[in-house]
């Protein structure tokens, strides 16, 4: 089962994983290079990376309350919405970072 840490990762990490997945799906499905990502996922019946990670995280939290370990049972009190609200984006203070 996937660790819930991936559900709160930044969008650039999702993008990197999605690019790698799309390249692999193009090879597997023998699709041309400029095939849209949505078409790749629909034709091969594969979920995009963020959808897959969020689904597995929800599944993880759903199974925590029935775990025999009391510490793992407490993890089940969280939801995916709690995780996304827990970590705030870092705001850059330098002008060069703000302009990018």
Secondary structure, DSSP 4 states (H G I P E B T S, - for coil): ---GGGGG--HHHHHHHHHHHHHHHHHHHT--TT--HHHHHHHHT---HHHHHHHHHHHHHHHHTT-SSHHHHHHTT--HHHHHHHSPPPPP-SHHHHH-
